[in-house]
Amino acid sequence: MGLTGLGGYQAKLSESAIEDLKKREEVVDVVQDRFGTLDVDDDPPVNINVAPDAPWNLQRLSSTAPPDPNANPKALTYTYRRPEVAGLAAKPVHVYILDTGIITTHEEFQGRQVFQGPNYSQDQQNHHDIHGHGTHVAGTVGGNQCGVARDPGVCITAIKVATGRDNRAVRLSAVTRGLEWVLEQRQANPEIPTIINMSLRFSPGDDALDQFVDKIVDEGVHVVVSAGNRKQDASTQSPARAQGALAVGASTIKDGFWRSSNFGPKVAIFAPGADIMSAGIKTPAERVPDSGTSMATPLVAGTIAWLIQQEGNRSPQAMLRRLQELADASGRVVTGVPTNTTNRLIWNGVQ
């Protein structure tokens, strides 16, 4: 069949006929017919999942504007919005929380993959959470009502490293053993993205913890840590000062700098951390407020888990850049941030 104006022809030919044609002076070339593809958008549709009974920090995460400055931060009447690509909710992501343990029977965790891992704390009689700090943190990471990463593929594991009976209840050896255990799980299942949340601090001089953190980050693990509540430079405490750690500062419902948050160049991003509602431990239905960079950190850890499910895993360095890109795109900043401190407020990209 002739191709008008192009001087070409379409034909079914034997191998010998093709070779004969190629030898003819008037034939420029003989090209085999083949299939191409249409340049259409085959990406699955993105839906916006809306939860109208959320704490204020989740509304702040999913909005470019702060809540009403006169709003009640302890109410559970805020709206959490998150983009959701169909079919990705079951993608596995492991989140390990090194803390006081988790009350896994709380209704925030019903139907979820929330487990008790090893107990390296001084309290070997109670493997569950008797303080409440770890349960509150876990609720923000992935609770049914108060959590960021609510999808079924997110697996949360408690590694008990602290009793929480007093502020000195965290042994360095317990934390390093917990990190070693996570590293073993990571090496046994390298295909599963892994996140560590550490809402804790040690005074200067604990170089071993910094080295452990950097080693784990080199393995591709996302390590999210609290910047600290000492009103000082975050580089004065570990693990916030570790090179590979993603240190989180705390903001208020008015987008202000939380009064006790640490600051400085080691703070990678800010997240809501004042009067944060999450799971309590007195009853399976209790939600309680708490404040600190400890409460801001799991919001970032949960956001990373959600981003991994929606966009795929990245290196820890690339994930930080992604978080900062989103924060920059929102145009949001925190007022009253000390000088020489990154001023970025976390955002999940919902317009």
QUITA-V194873 format. One record per helix or strand of 3 or more residues. SS is the DSSP state (H for helix, E for strand). FROM is the first residue (numbers start at 1). LEN is the number of residues. If there is no record, write none. Layout:
[[SS/FROM/LEN] [SS/FROM/LEN]]
This chain:
[[H/15/8] [E/46/9] [H/56/6] [E/78/8] [E/93/7] [H/107/3] [E/113/7] [H/133/10] [E/154/7] [H/172/17] [E/193/6] [H/207/12] [E/222/5] [H/234/3] [E/246/6] [E/267/6] [E/276/4] [E/287/4] [H/293/19] [H/316/15]]
